[in-house]
């Protein structure tokens, strides 16, 4: 099987369950943003010197499942073999956040992205996650989207923020606080 099919050369792509849409369609933008997030997480894992990567690999699998659901319009799901189950991991993400947060200094101001290379990569992932969340919300305004996807992405961005702080702590690098002045 060849990697290229030439079927997208005119700016359209096929959806799971059939049908073709523009590559600029809100559905393609949504699952493309989730795919981008997955790639950024893969890069972030390479920047971490701790065991935080194992949790992120679990998240990567979750994002693949979400991408499959987002690439399959609800009306066409009857024509498609069973999709992977959507993860019900929000309580687990919240538990990870709470456990990590308990070992971090209390937040007293906004944190500037950066610090260690791992933290910087996680902050990039956090912003890509927020973009993916916005893209999924935009899709949900015109087509049905499983509500758990938006909740998961929202909580995942919180986890990525907390993981970035933990990566800095583990590296012995203080978070850079923003105080609104022009230092």
N, CA, C and O of each residue as an XYZ file, in Angstrom:
732
protein
N       0.842     -1.182      0.000
C       0.000      0.000      0.000
C       0.883      1.239      0.000
O       1.811      1.347      0.801
N       0.598      2.156     -0.882
C       1.365      3.395     -0.973
C       0.847      4.415      0.033
O      -0.333      4.436      0.382
N       1.764      5.255      0.483
C       1.400      6.326      1.406
C       0.525      7.363      0.710
O      -0.419      7.877      1.311
N       0.818      7.669     -0.517
C       0.041      8.685     -1.218
C      -1.051      8.017     -2.048
O      -0.861      6.942     -2.617
N      -2.197      8.686     -2.098
C      -3.337      8.155     -2.847
C      -3.754      9.083     -3.981
O      -4.449      8.664     -4.907
N      -3.338     10.322     -3.909
C      -3.700     11.368     -4.871
C      -5.170     11.779     -4.783
O      -5.624     12.623     -5.557
N      -5.923     11.184     -3.840
C      -7.347     11.529     -3.747
C      -7.572     12.885     -3.093
O      -8.670     13.435     -3.173
N      -6.551     13.428     -2.451
C      -6.698     14.725     -1.804
C      -6.075     15.864     -2.579
O      -5.972     16.981     -2.072
N      -5.663     15.595     -3.791
C      -4.942     16.606     -4.571
C      -5.793     17.807     -4.960
O      -5.254     18.844     -5.345
N      -7.094     17.685     -4.868
C      -7.981     18.796     -5.212
C      -8.512     19.512     -3.977
O      -9.458     20.296     -4.059
N      -7.883     19.230     -2.812
C      -8.257     19.947     -1.595
C      -9.405     19.328     -0.830
O     -10.010     19.988      0.015
N      -9.721     18.070     -1.108
C     -10.766     17.382     -0.368
C     -10.183     16.152      0.305
O      -9.124     15.658     -0.082
N     -10.895     15.657      1.327
C     -10.477     14.451      2.020
C     -11.700     13.609      2.322
O     -12.818     14.117      2.404
N     -11.476     12.321      2.486
C     -12.563     11.410      2.808
C     -12.763     11.308      4.306
O     -11.798     11.357      5.069
N     -14.004     11.168      4.732
C     -14.342     10.986      6.138
C     -14.582      9.505      6.400
O     -14.946      8.760      5.491
N     -14.378      9.084      7.639
C     -14.754      7.731      8.019
C     -16.260      7.609      7.834
O     -16.997      8.547      8.141
N     -16.713      6.503      7.352
C     -18.134      6.318      7.137
C     -18.603      6.861      5.804
O     -19.789      6.785      5.483
N     -17.682      7.408      5.023
C     -18.023      7.881      3.694
C     -18.185      9.380      3.619
O     -18.286     10.073      4.632
N     -18.207      9.849      2.423
C     -18.351     11.269      2.151
C     -16.997     11.962      2.041
O     -15.996     11.522      2.605
N     -17.008     13.047      1.305
C     -15.799     13.842      1.118
C     -16.130     15.293      1.482
O     -17.232     15.779      1.228
N     -15.150     15.966      2.079
C     -15.313     17.377      2.440
C     -14.015     18.109      2.131
O     -12.970     17.495      1.913
N     -14.104     19.413      2.116
C     -12.922     20.247      1.954
C     -11.950     20.012      3.107
O     -12.364     19.769      4.240
N     -10.681     20.085      2.812
C      -9.683     19.958      3.872
C      -9.745     21.134      4.841
O      -9.138     21.096      5.911
N     -10.484     22.182      4.461
C     -10.681     23.326      5.350
C     -11.995     23.217      6.125
O     -12.338     24.136      6.869
N     -12.733     22.127      5.970
C     -14.003     21.922      6.674
C     -13.751     21.918      8.177
O     -12.709     21.451      8.638
N     -14.703     22.437      8.934
C     -14.565     22.558     10.386
C     -14.296     21.193     11.035
O     -13.601     21.131     12.049
N     -14.822     20.114     10.483
C     -14.573     18.778     11.024
C     -13.106     18.390     10.842
O     -12.488     17.845     11.756
N     -12.557     18.668      9.673
C     -11.161     18.330      9.387
C     -10.234     19.196     10.246
O      -9.205     18.722     10.728
N     -10.597     20.444     10.431
C      -9.815     21.325     11.306
C      -9.810     20.770     12.730
O      -8.776     20.798     13.398
N     -10.942     20.273     13.198
C     -11.040     19.759     14.569
C     -10.178     18.513     14.749
O      -9.361     18.463     15.669
N     -10.344     17.500     13.885
C      -9.541     16.301     14.107
C      -8.088     16.528     13.723
O      -7.202     15.832     14.218
N      -7.831     17.493     12.848
C      -6.445     17.856     12.538
C      -5.754     18.505     13.730
O      -4.573     18.260     13.978
N      -6.488     19.330     14.466
C      -5.911     19.962     15.661
C      -5.632     18.929     16.744
O      -4.633     19.031     17.455
N      -6.507     17.934     16.875
C      -6.266     16.861     17.845
C      -5.047     16.038     17.422
O      -4.251     15.625     18.265
N      -4.905     15.803     16.126
C      -3.734     15.088     15.616
C      -2.457     15.891     15.874
O      -1.435     15.329     16.269
N      -2.518     17.199     15.649
C      -1.362     18.059     15.925
C      -0.988     17.999     17.406
O       0.191     17.916     17.750
N      -1.988     18.041     18.274
C      -1.745     17.927     19.702
C      -1.038     16.616     20.011
O      -0.101     16.593     20.810
N      -1.472     15.534     19.395
C      -0.857     14.238     19.628
C       0.620     14.259     19.219
O       1.469     13.712     19.923
N       0.917     14.883     18.098
C       2.305     14.986     17.641
C       3.143     15.839     18.590
O       4.284     15.496     18.899
N       2.579     16.942     19.046
C       3.298     17.807     19.979
C       3.560     17.078     21.294
O       4.620     17.239     21.899
N       2.585     16.274     21.735
C       2.804     15.478     22.946
C       3.935     14.478     22.741
O       4.738     14.256     23.647
N       4.003     13.875     21.563
C       5.104     12.964     21.267
C       6.445     13.660     21.383
O       7.405     13.090     21.901
N       6.513     14.890     20.900
C       7.752     15.662     21.015
C       8.020     16.021     22.476
O       9.154     15.924     22.946
N       6.982     16.431     23.182
C       7.168     16.814     24.589
C       7.721     15.641     25.396
O       8.570     15.831     26.267
N       7.249     14.446     25.115
C       7.740     13.265     25.829
C       9.253     13.140     25.680
O       9.944     12.753     26.622
N       9.765     13.467     24.499
C      11.220     13.354     24.274
C      12.016     14.390     25.062
O      13.232     14.266     25.209
N      11.331     15.407     25.565
C      12.007     16.484     26.293
C      11.999     16.278     27.802
O      12.584     17.065     28.547
N      11.333     15.217     28.249
C      11.166     15.001     29.687
C      12.172     13.982     30.206
O      12.398     12.943     29.586
N      12.766     14.292     31.344
C      13.710     13.381     31.980
C      13.047     12.573     33.093
O      13.736     11.888     33.849
N      11.742     12.644     33.202
C      11.036     11.987     34.300
C      10.078     10.944     33.740
O      10.026     10.729     32.530
N       9.339     10.314     34.600
C       8.370      9.307     34.173
C       7.031      9.926     33.759
O       6.047      9.205     33.589
N       6.983     11.214     33.598
C       5.742     11.865     33.189
C       5.310     11.413     31.797
O       4.127     11.464     31.462
N       6.269     10.972     30.991
C       5.960     10.549     29.634
C       4.988      9.384     29.567
O       4.209      9.296     28.618
N       5.009      8.485     30.548
C       4.092      7.337     30.532
C       2.644      7.810     30.560
O       1.796      7.257     29.860
N       2.362      8.808     31.349
C       1.003      9.351     31.402
C       0.632      9.973     30.059
O      -0.493      9.823     29.582
N       1.578     10.662     29.466
C       1.297     11.312     28.186
C       1.103     10.285     27.069
O       0.337     10.537     26.140
N       1.770      9.149     27.136
C       1.542      8.104     26.132
C       0.113      7.559     26.250
O      -0.506      7.225     25.240
N      -0.403      7.468     27.456
C      -1.802      7.075     27.652
C      -2.715      8.103     26.995
O      -3.678      7.750     26.314
N      -2.403      9.371     27.208
C      -3.189     10.454     26.605
C      -3.125     10.361     25.087
O      -4.132     10.587     24.417
N      -1.961     10.032     24.531
C      -1.847      9.924     23.076
C      -2.830      8.892     22.518
O      -3.444      9.122     21.476
N      -2.982      7.765     23.199
C      -3.958      6.773     22.756
C      -5.370      7.316     22.811
O      -6.181      7.064     21.919
N      -5.660      8.065     23.870
C      -6.977      8.692     23.989
C      -7.240      9.636     22.823
O      -8.343      9.670     22.278
N      -6.226     10.397     22.448
C      -6.395     11.370     21.364
C      -6.644     10.674     20.024
O      -7.394     11.186     19.192
N      -6.021      9.513     19.809
C      -6.310      8.755     18.587
C      -7.780      8.369     18.542
O      -8.425      8.503     17.502
N      -8.314      7.892     19.657
C      -9.733      7.515     19.702
C     -10.613      8.729     19.430
O     -11.591      8.629     18.689
N     -10.279      9.873     20.020
C     -11.057     11.090     19.794
C     -11.013     11.493     18.328
O     -12.028     11.877     17.747
N      -9.823     11.402     17.736
C      -9.693     11.743     16.317
C     -10.586     10.886     15.442
O     -11.189     11.386     14.492
N     -10.676      9.595     15.754
C     -11.542      8.707     14.976
C     -13.002      9.142     15.098
O     -13.731      9.142     14.106
N     -13.428      9.509     16.293
C     -14.810      9.966     16.486
C     -15.055     11.284     15.770
O     -16.106     11.477     15.158
N     -14.092     12.185     15.845
C     -14.268     13.484     15.195
C     -14.268     13.359     13.673
O     -14.889     14.172     12.989
N     -13.583     12.355     13.138
C     -13.520     12.161     11.687
C     -14.727     11.389     11.161
O     -14.831     11.143      9.959
N     -15.634     11.010     12.050
C     -16.802     10.223     11.664
C     -18.072     10.982     12.026
O     -18.469     10.993     13.191
N     -18.708     11.608     11.064
C     -19.965     12.289     11.375
C     -20.957     11.313     12.003
O     -21.022     10.146     11.616
N     -21.719     11.793     12.961
C     -22.658     10.935     13.684
C     -23.594     10.220     12.712
O     -23.882      9.038     12.899
N     -24.071     10.911     11.678
C     -25.000     10.304     10.727
C     -24.361      9.128      9.996
O     -25.072      8.208      9.590
N     -23.052      9.128      9.816
C     -22.399      8.064      9.061
C     -21.890      6.938      9.950
O     -21.400      5.933      9.435
N     -21.990      7.075     11.267
C     -21.439      6.057     12.154
C     -22.156      4.722     12.002
O     -21.594      3.680     12.338
N     -23.388      4.736     11.502
C     -24.099      3.471     11.287
C     -23.460      2.683     10.149
O     -23.616      1.463     10.092
N     -22.756      3.337      9.254
C     -22.128      2.687      8.101
C     -20.703      2.225      8.399
O     -20.099      1.529      7.584
N     -20.177      2.590      9.515
C     -18.768      2.373      9.832
C     -18.628      1.283     10.883
O     -19.447      1.194     11.798
N     -17.599      0.454     10.760
C     -17.339     -0.492     11.856
C     -17.200      0.266     13.176
O     -16.991      1.479     13.193
N     -17.318     -0.454     14.250
C     -17.279      0.162     15.583
C     -16.043      1.036     15.751
O     -14.929      0.644     15.403
N     -16.262      2.211     16.285
C     -15.162      3.120     16.600
C     -14.559      2.720     17.938
O     -15.225      2.087     18.757
N     -13.302      3.085     18.164
C     -12.731      2.802     19.486
C     -13.522      3.550     20.548
O     -14.006      4.653     20.295
N     -13.658      2.968     21.726
C     -14.415      3.684     22.759
C     -13.716      4.977     23.150
O     -12.489      5.054     23.202
N     -14.525      5.980     23.420
C     -13.959      7.231     23.925
C     -13.517      7.015     25.360
O     -14.217      6.361     26.133
N     -12.373      7.552     25.721
C     -11.896      7.364     27.095
C     -12.786      8.089     28.091
O     -13.287      9.183     27.829
N     -12.966      7.457     29.227
C     -13.673      8.089     30.335
C     -12.620      8.366     31.404
O     -12.672      7.814     32.504
N     -11.668      9.226     31.066
C     -10.495      9.411     31.892
C     -10.459     10.761     32.610
O      -9.475     11.063     33.285
N     -11.499     11.574     32.482
C     -11.481     12.893     33.116
C     -11.232     12.801     34.622
O     -10.415     13.564     35.137
N     -11.898     11.902     35.350
C     -11.586     11.801     36.787
C     -10.118     11.435     37.040
O      -9.519     11.896     38.011
N      -9.553     10.617     36.174
C      -8.137     10.251     36.320
C      -7.230     11.453     36.043
O      -6.242     11.662     36.746
N      -7.567     12.241     35.018
C      -6.785     13.453     34.741
C      -6.833     14.387     35.941
O      -5.817     14.962     36.331
N      -8.021     14.538     36.525
C      -8.164     15.407     37.690
C      -7.350     14.883     38.873
O      -6.754     15.665     39.614
N      -7.325     13.570     39.048
C      -6.526     12.985     40.139
C      -5.041     13.227     39.901
O      -4.300     13.508     40.843
N      -4.600     13.119     38.650
C      -3.187     13.405     38.337
C      -2.864     14.852     38.666
O      -1.828     15.150     39.261
N      -3.774     15.760     38.268
C      -3.551     17.190     38.531
C      -3.452     17.428     40.034
O      -2.520     18.085     40.499
N      -4.397     16.905     40.786
C      -4.414     17.120     42.237
C      -3.159     16.568     42.902
O      -2.580     17.217     43.773
N      -2.737     15.376     42.496
C      -1.549     14.764     43.095
C      -0.295     15.579     42.776
O       0.543     15.799     43.650
N      -0.167     16.022     41.537
C       0.998     16.833     41.164
C       0.963     18.184     41.860
O       1.978     18.659     42.368
N      -0.208     18.796     41.880
C      -0.353     20.131     42.450
C      -0.009     20.148     43.940
O       0.477     21.154     44.456
N      -0.258     19.047     44.619
C       0.030     18.981     46.053
C       1.520     19.136     46.337
O       1.895     19.568     47.427
N       2.365     18.796     45.387
C       3.807     18.911     45.582
C       4.418     20.162     44.988
O       5.639     20.315     44.989
N       3.591     21.056     44.482
C       4.089     22.275     43.840
C       3.820     23.495     44.715
O       2.887     23.493     45.518
N       4.631     24.530     44.561
C       4.353     25.774     45.288
C       2.979     26.329     44.881
O       2.552     26.169     43.737
N       2.314     26.965     45.802
C       1.008     27.558     45.514
C       1.140     28.614     44.421
O       2.121     29.357     44.372
N       0.145     28.668     43.551
C       0.133     29.696     42.505
C      -0.261     31.034     43.115
O      -1.294     31.149     43.775
N       0.568     32.035     42.888
C       0.271     33.376     43.384
C       0.204     34.405     42.251
O      -0.162     35.561     42.461
N       0.565     33.958     41.055
C       0.514     34.835     39.886
C       0.480     33.957     38.637
O       0.581     32.732     38.717
N       0.338     34.599     37.501
C       0.394     33.863     36.243
C       1.818     33.362     36.033
O       2.779     33.970     36.505
N       1.941     32.252     35.323
C       3.241     31.651     35.033
C       3.554     31.880     33.564
O       2.721     31.609     32.699
N       4.745     32.376     33.279
C       5.175     32.530     31.897
C       5.621     31.171     31.364
O       6.306     30.432     32.070
N       5.245     30.830     30.134
C       5.689     29.557     29.568
C       7.208     29.515     29.448
O       7.842     30.494     29.056
N       7.772     28.377     29.789
C       9.209     28.220     29.650
C       9.815     27.509     30.828
O       9.153     26.726     31.509
N      11.081     27.785     31.066
C      11.828     27.122     32.126
C      12.689     26.039     31.517
O      13.504     26.315     30.636
N      12.518     24.807     31.976
C      13.273     23.688     31.422
C      12.733     23.347     30.028
O      11.644     23.781     29.652
N      13.501     22.573     29.275
C      13.042     22.205     27.928
C      11.762     21.379     28.002
O      10.879     21.534     27.158
N      11.651     20.507     28.998
C      10.431     19.722     29.146
C       9.230     20.590     29.452
O       8.158     20.396     28.879
N       9.397     21.546     30.350
C       8.296     22.445     30.692
C       7.890     23.289     29.489
O       6.700     23.480     29.237
N       8.865     23.791     28.750
C       8.553     24.593     27.570
C       7.757     23.771     26.560
O       6.792     24.269     25.979
N       8.156     22.514     26.349
C       7.432     21.643     25.415
C       6.007     21.395     25.903
O       5.074     21.370     25.099
N       5.833     21.213     27.191
C       4.493     20.994     27.742
C       3.628     22.240     27.624
O       2.420     22.137     27.415
N       4.239     23.423     27.756
C       3.470     24.661     27.561
C       3.033     24.797     26.104
O       1.923     25.253     25.833
N       3.897     24.407     25.164
C       3.489     24.413     23.751
C       2.322     23.449     23.566
O       1.339     23.776     22.902
N       2.433     22.260     24.156
C       1.347     21.274     24.054
C       0.056     21.831     24.654
O      -1.029     21.600     24.121
N       0.175     22.557     25.753
C      -1.013     23.147     26.393
C      -1.707     24.113     25.449
O      -2.934     24.102     25.353
N      -0.955     24.944     24.757
C      -1.581     25.917     23.859
C      -2.186     25.229     22.636
O      -3.235     25.648     22.148
N      -1.537     24.183     22.141
C      -2.106     23.413     21.038
C      -3.378     22.710     21.509
O      -4.341     22.600     20.751
N      -3.386     22.239     22.743
C      -4.577     21.608     23.313
C      -5.727     22.608     23.368
O      -6.858     22.260     23.031
N      -5.463     23.822     23.778
C      -6.515     24.846     23.827
C      -7.053     25.127     22.426
O      -8.254     25.327     22.246
N      -6.154     25.140     21.426
C      -6.599     25.357     20.047
C      -7.471     24.195     19.586
O      -8.497     24.405     18.940
N      -7.067     22.978     19.915
C      -7.869     21.809     19.548
C      -9.248     21.886     20.205
O     -10.263     21.578     19.581
N      -9.270     22.298     21.461
C     -10.547     22.443     22.161
C     -11.439     23.459     21.441
O     -12.629     23.214     21.246
N     -10.865     24.595     21.047
C     -11.656     25.602     20.328
C     -12.179     25.051     19.001
O     -13.314     25.330     18.614
N     -11.349     24.267     18.307
C     -11.768     23.699     17.025
C     -12.904     22.698     17.215
O     -13.827     22.656     16.402
N     -12.854     21.901     18.262
C     -13.919     20.936     18.542
C     -15.203     21.674     18.936
O     -16.295     21.279     18.528
N     -15.075     22.729     19.720
C     -16.253     23.532     20.086
C     -16.871     24.140     18.826
O     -18.095     24.173     18.696
N     -16.045     24.618     17.903
C     -16.565     25.176     16.653
C     -17.306     24.104     15.854
O     -18.367     24.375     15.292
N     -16.760     22.900     15.801
C     -17.452     21.806     15.112
C     -18.784     21.513     15.783
O     -19.786     21.289     15.104
N     -18.803     21.512     17.104
C     -20.025     21.194     17.862
C     -21.127     22.220     17.626
O     -22.296     21.937     17.888
N     -20.775     23.406     17.135
C     -21.798     24.415     16.848
C     -22.593     24.080     15.586
O     -23.694     24.591     15.380
N     -22.016     23.205     14.735
C     -22.729     22.851     13.506
C     -23.070     21.368     13.396
O     -24.003     21.008     12.678
N     -22.340     20.509     14.086
C     -22.549     19.063     14.023
C     -22.452     18.472     15.422
O     -21.720     18.985     16.267
N     -23.188     17.395     15.666
C     -23.089     16.766     16.985
C     -21.679     16.236     17.256
O     -21.054     15.630     16.386
N     -21.193     16.472     18.465
C     -19.894     15.985     18.929
C     -20.121     15.408     20.322
O     -20.814     16.004     21.146
N     -19.537     14.253     20.573
C     -19.655     13.686     21.912
C     -19.138     14.693     22.931
O     -18.015     15.184     22.816
N     -19.963     14.998     23.929
C     -19.637     16.049     24.884
C     -18.378     15.745     25.684
O     -17.684     16.667     26.113
N     -18.078     14.494     25.889
C     -16.896     14.137     26.657
C     -15.596     14.580     26.021
O     -14.587     14.727     26.711
N     -15.604     14.795     24.715
C     -14.368     15.210     24.038
C     -13.966     16.605     24.489
O     -12.799     16.844     24.798
N     -14.913     17.521     24.530
C     -14.600     18.895     24.949
C     -14.136     18.908     26.399
O     -13.164     19.585     26.735
N     -14.821     18.169     27.255
C     -14.444     18.115     28.677
C     -13.027     17.562     28.817
O     -12.215     18.114     29.561
N     -12.730     16.485     28.111
C     -11.404     15.868     28.180
C     -10.323     16.875     27.774
O      -9.327     17.041     28.478
N     -10.525     17.545     26.636
C      -9.516     18.501     26.164
C      -9.343     19.654     27.146
O      -8.229     20.131     27.365
N     -10.450     20.099     27.734
C     -10.361     21.175     28.714
C      -9.523     20.751     29.912
O      -8.653     21.495     30.366
N      -9.783     19.573     30.413
C      -9.035     19.086     31.568
C      -7.590     18.757     31.196
O      -6.677     18.952     31.999
N      -7.387     18.255     29.970
C      -6.027     17.936     29.527
C      -5.157     19.189     29.503
O      -3.980     19.119     29.857
N      -5.703     20.322     29.097
C      -4.894     21.549     29.095
C      -4.492     21.919     30.517
O      -3.386     22.413     30.734
N      -5.372     21.690     31.486
C      -5.018     21.926     32.892
C      -3.909     20.976     33.336
O      -2.978     21.378     34.034
N      -4.018     19.716     32.924
C      -2.980     18.745     33.259
C      -1.644     19.150     32.649
O      -0.611     19.063     33.312
N      -1.653     19.588     31.406
C      -0.395     19.973     30.747
C       0.250     21.160     31.449
O       1.474     21.216     31.571
N      -0.557     22.107     31.911
C      -0.023     23.229     32.679
C       0.645     22.730     33.953
O       1.757     23.139     34.287
N      -0.051     21.837     34.662
C       0.481     21.309     35.911
C       1.725     20.463     35.658
O       2.682     20.526     36.429
N       1.719     19.675     34.589
C       2.898     18.882     34.234
C       4.086     19.777     33.901
O       5.224     19.439     34.224
N       3.834     20.910     33.262
C       4.924     21.852     32.960
C       5.535     22.379     34.248
O       6.756     22.485     34.367
N       4.693     22.706     35.203
C       5.213     23.168     36.491
C       6.016     22.067     37.183
O       7.067     22.327     37.767
N       5.512     20.846     37.110
C       6.220     19.706     37.708
C       7.544     19.448     36.993
O       8.539     19.118     37.638
N       7.566     19.593     35.675
C       8.810     19.401     34.922
C       9.853     20.423     35.366
O      11.030     20.091     35.501
N       9.427     21.654     35.591
C      10.365     22.667     36.091
C      10.839     22.318     37.500
O      12.027     22.432     37.800
N       9.928     21.899     38.354
C      10.323     21.530     39.713
C      11.340     20.389     39.687
O      12.352     20.434     40.386
N      11.060     19.367     38.874
C      11.955     18.212     38.793
C      13.326     18.596     38.236
O      14.338     17.989     38.590
N      13.354     19.597     37.372
C      14.617     20.049     36.778
C      15.329     21.074     37.653
O      16.439     21.498     37.332
N      14.699     21.475     38.757
C      15.303     22.478     39.629
C      15.236     23.881     39.061
O      16.070     24.728     39.382
N      14.249     24.128     38.219
C      14.082     25.439     37.584
C      12.805     26.073     38.126
O      11.743     25.450     38.107
N      12.905     27.292     38.601
C      11.718     27.987     39.127
C      10.824     28.434     37.973
O      11.306     28.839     36.916
N       9.507     28.352     38.197
C       8.572     28.925     37.229
C       8.789     30.434     37.193
O       9.010     31.070     38.223
N       8.722     30.990     35.992
C       8.830     32.437     35.844
C       7.453     33.045     36.042
O       6.540     32.781     35.260
N       7.294     33.850     37.073
C       6.007     34.462     37.360
C       5.857     35.775     36.608
O       6.814     36.530     36.441
N       4.630     36.027     36.157
C       4.317     37.272     35.497
C       3.538     38.133     36.482
O       2.537     37.703     37.054
N       4.018     39.350     36.664
C       3.380     40.259     37.622
C       2.760     41.475     36.957
O       2.279     42.377     37.643
N       2.766     41.510     35.640
C       2.133     42.600     34.937
C       2.986     43.838     34.776
O       2.549     44.826     34.186
N       4.196     43.791     35.295
C       5.080     44.946     35.099
C       5.944     44.693     33.883
O       5.870     43.615     33.294
N       6.744     45.636     33.499
C       7.539     45.534     32.269
C       8.998     45.210     32.578
O       9.900     45.761     31.947
N       9.233     44.339     33.524
C      10.609     43.967     33.888
C      11.387     43.455     32.712
O      12.557     43.102     32.852
